[in-house]
């Protein structure tokens, strides 16, 4: 892709505006850095612009309650479909659903999703795992206070994402990079626990 299309720029603007009030857990880093990284990873591996746009917008429905209809009208049904497949349903009847239930549902959605959607989840998990490992090495075990679950649950989830992504993409360099990031996070967890 040479330069950015108007459509890609519109997605950048929407992601930046939607995530403006949000910071990364336990830091003052603007949250929007994360979807920018996800999109950059996808572009680096040669995925089409439509996939990179969905990467930019993958958290706007879940985190900022941007209506899925707005994604579809602005960026098309394929982008909306990918974003929907990557969005957690957080509440049921006004009650917050347990973390384990939400993550298992997301894994089930990912199994049924397209390979392009799996690539977005791979880039998402890759950036999160790398960031978590770096933060854990810098802050130590106290880092987990910002999360609703601890290291073993995170490794369980990321390991399952990796397995599903591998089923979708096969031997792909993005899968290899994700596997390396998950192994590095596991090492950081072990190092921080003093085991």
C-alpha positions, 0 to 999 in steps of 0.5 A: 500500500502506498501511503494511506487511503482516505478510508484508512485515515478515517479509521485512524481518526475514529480509533484516536477519537474513540479511545481518547479517554482511555489509557493502557492498564497501569500506565499513562500511555494512551490506549490508542497506541495499541490498535495502531500497533495492531494495524502496523503489524498487519501491514508489515505482514502484508495483510490487505488494508481492510484487515488493517482497518479492522485492526485499528477498530478492533476494540472500539465496539467492545471498549467504547461502545461505538455501534457496529452499524457505524463501523459497517456504514463507514468501512463496510460489512467485512470490517464490521464482521471482523470487529464483531468477531473480536468483540467481547460481550461483557454484560448479560441482563445488566450483570457483568459476566465472569472473565472466564466465560467472556474469554471462552466465548471469544475463543469460540468466536475466533474458531468460527472466524475468518483467517483474516480475523484470526490474523487481527487477533494474532497481532492484538495478542502479540502486542499485548503479550510483548507489552505485558512481558516488558511491564512485568520485567520493569514492575515485578509481580505487582503489575498483575494488580491492574488485571482481573486475573493473574499470570496463569489465566493470561497464559491459558488465554494467550496459549489458546489464542495461539493454537486457534490462530495456528489452525487458521493461518498455518505456518505463517511468520505472524504465528511464529512471532506470536509463539515467541511472544507467548514464550517470552511472557511465560519466561517473564512470569517465571522470572518475576515469581522467583521460581 
